[in-house]
Amino acid sequence: MNGIAIKTAPSPSPGAGSRGDGTPKRRGALSFVLIFLGIALFIQAAVVVQARPQDLITGAAGIADILHRAWPPDFSQLPGALEPALETIDMGLFGTSVAVIFALPVALLAARNTTPARPFYYATRVLIALCRVVPDLVWALIFVTAVGLGPFPGALAIVVHSVGMMGRLFSEVIEDMDMGPVEALTMTGAGRLAVFTHAVVPSVLPSLLGITLYRLDENIRSSLILGFVGAGGIGFQLLTAMNLFQYRTVSMLLVITFIIVMGAERISAWLRQRIA
């Protein structure tokens, strides 16, 4: 009336408030459903594995008796355990080294940006899946049947399983690399070998070395278990001592196992830090 204009706030649209109020409710309902599903999955898993925590309490006396009989470790048997310990380490070293030789070309064929043709891509992906899906313990059983007892079948099992694991990881690293250097060399007319050595390798080498060292650590751990199926190494000695109820020898072998695993882990971590 007096020349002063009065602005009124725009009324909210009918759907705005409902959308703002509905989103938190939907998120809360979704969270409730996910929590309920998680609890249900845990309960069914506990039923399937026949989990009985009370058995740990009733069996505590038996565990204490075994630990008592295993102490102190019988280090008089140490000289006889050194050669199996070396076999365990060498199985991991040999298996990882050979696996890298095969995993690298497999990874190049299994990466979308470096494979020469789609049939090679799908064939190598199937090969990688086959090597990964079958556990190394099963591969060890197959090779023990084929070539007999000893560390060699264990090393072969590590090779096959590691080709699948490293082939998959290598191919992912190659697919994620910067393609700029590769395209630049290709435009200059460089051949495939030159592109690989001067563009692909420098781009992915640090990552591939890190993966290889991590896999070496894992393979040394795996070689300990492979001895349980006759693949040699300290695992076979450990199984024999357990079957003969030589618990002091078992504890001595476990001490050696601990030293091997921790040493491999520390050396691998140190080398990865140096590479990075």
N, C-alpha and C positions, 0 to 999 in steps of 0.2 A: 504494500500500500504506500509506503513512504519512499519507494525507489530502491528498496533493498531487496535483492533477490535471495530467496531462501532455497538452498540446494537440499534436496532430500536424497538420502542414501538409496542406491538402487536395491530393490528387493531381490534376495537370492532366488535363483531359479529353483523350481521344485525338485529337480534331480540332483542339485549340487550337494545338499546336505546328506541325502541318502547315500550318495557315493562315498562321501567322506566318512560317514558312520559305518558303512557296510564293509569297507576294506579291512579295518582292524578286526572286525568280527570274523570275516572269512579267514584271515591269517590265524586268529586264535583257534578257529575250528580245525584248520589244516594242521596246526601244531599239535592239537589234541589227538587228531587221528594218527599222525606220525608217531607220537609217543605211545599210543595204544598199540599200534602195529609193532613197534620195536619191542615192547614188553611181551606181546604175544609170541613174537619170533624167538625171543630169549627163552620163554617158558617151554615152547615146543622143542627147542634145541636141548634144553636141560632134560626133558623127558626122553628124547631120542637117545642121548648119550648116557642115560641112566645115571645121572649125577647123584651121588650119595655123599655129601660132605661128612656125615657122621662116620663113614668108613675111615676117613683120615684120622679121626680121633681114636677109633678102636685099633687102627693099625700103627699108631705112633710107637708102640713098644717094639714092633718088628723092625721099623725103620731105625730106631735107636740101637737095636741089637746089631744090625748090619753096620752102622756107623762105628759102633764100638769095636767090632771085629776088623774093620778096615783101618783102624788107627793103631800104631803109626804106619805110614806108607812103607812098603818094603823096598827101599832103594838099593838093596843088594841085587835086585833084578834089573837095575837100570842099564847095565851094559847090553843086555839082550834086547832091550826096548829101543835102543838108539837107531838100529837099522830100520825097523818098522816105522819109526818116527820120520826118518829121512824119506822112506817110501811114500808116506802120506804127503809130505811137502812136495816131493817131486811129481806125484800124481797131479796135484793142483797146478804146478808150473807147466808140466808137459801138456796137460789137457787144455789149459788156457791158451798157451802159445799156439798149438795146432788149431784150436777153435778160431782164433783171430784170423789166421790165414784163410780159413774157409768162410768165416762170417762176413769179411769185408766185401768180397765179390757178390755174395748173396745179398748183402744190404744194398749194394749199388743197383742190383736188378729188382729189389723189392721197394725201392724208393720211386715215387711217381715222377720226380723231376730228373732222374738219371737213367731209368730203365729204357732200353732201346725199343721195346715193344710191349704191348699189353699182355700177350701170352707169357712172357718172361716174368712180368709182375705177379700175375696170379699163381704161376707155378712156384715161384720162390716164396710167396706168402703161404701157400699150402705146406711147403717144406718147413718153413719156420714154425708154423703151427704144430706140425707133427713132432718136431724135435722138442718143442716146449711142453706139449700136452703130456707126453710120456715122461714120468719122473726119472731122474738119473738113477734111482735105485732099481727101477725096472730095466733100464738100459744095461745096468751092471749085471743083472741076472741073465739077460740075453747074451751078453758078451762072455760071461763066465761059462755059459753052456757052449759057446762057440769056440773059445780059445783056451779054456781051462782056468784054474785058480791062479791068483797072483795079482800084482798091481796093474798089469797091462789092461785087463778088461775094465778095471776101475778108471784108468786114464781114458780109455775109449768112450766109456759112458759119460765122462765129464766133457769130452770133445763134442759128442753129439748134442747133449743137452745145452751146452754153452753156445753152440752154433745157433740154436733157436733163440736163446735169450739175448745174446749179443747181436745177432742178425736183426732182431726186431728193434732193439735200442739204437743200433747203428743207423738203420733205415730211417728212423724218426729224426735223428740228428741231421742226416743228409737232406731230408725233406724240408727241414726248418732253416737250412743254411741260406745265406745271402747269395742270390743267383746273379748279382751284378758282375762279379769277376768272370763267372762262367759265360755269360752272354757276351762280355767284351772280348774274351778270347775266341769264342765261336765266330764272332763277326770278323775277326782278323784271319779266319781260315785255319785255325789251329785244329789238329786232329783230336780224337777222343782221348788218347793217352796224354797228350800235352795238357788238355783241359783238366784231366783228372789230377795230374801231378802238380800243376801250377795254380789251379783254382779250387778244386774240390778238397784236396788234402790239406792245404794251409787253413782253410776255413773250418774244417771239422776235426783236425788232429787233436787239439787239446781236449775236446769233449770225448773223442774216441779213446784216448789214453786214460782219461778218468774212469770211463765205463769199464775198460779192460782191467784196471787195477782193482776196482770194486768187485768185478767178477772173479778175479784171482783170489781175493779174500774169501768170497763165498765158496769157491771151488775147493780151497783147502779145508774149509769146514765140512763140505760135502764128502771129501775123500775120507774123513774120519768115519762117516756112517757107512760108506760103501764097503768097508772091511767086514761089516756084519754079514754080507752075502758072499764072502770069499774073495773079495777083490784086494786082499792084501792090506798092508799098512798097519798102523797102530790099532785101527778098529777091529781087525781080525784078532789081534792079541788081546784086546779088551774083552771080546766075546768069549774067547777061549778061557780066560781067567775067570769070568763070571760063571761059565758052565762048570768049572772045577771048584767053585766056591773059594777061590783064592782072593779074598777081599782086600788083603793088604797089597797084593799086586795090582788089583783093580784101582785102588786109591793112588798108587804110584803112577799108573798109566793115565789116570785122570789129571794128575798134576802136570804131566808132560803135555797132555792135550790142552790144558789151560794155557800153558806157556806158548804152545804153537799158535793157538787161536789168537791170543792177545798180541803176540809178536807180529803175526801177519796183519792184524787189524791196525796196529800202530804204524808199521812200515808203510802199509797201503795209504793210510791217512796222511802221513808225512809226504809221500810222493805226490799225492793228489794236490796238497797244498803248494808244493814246489811247482807243479805244472800250472796251477791256476795263477 
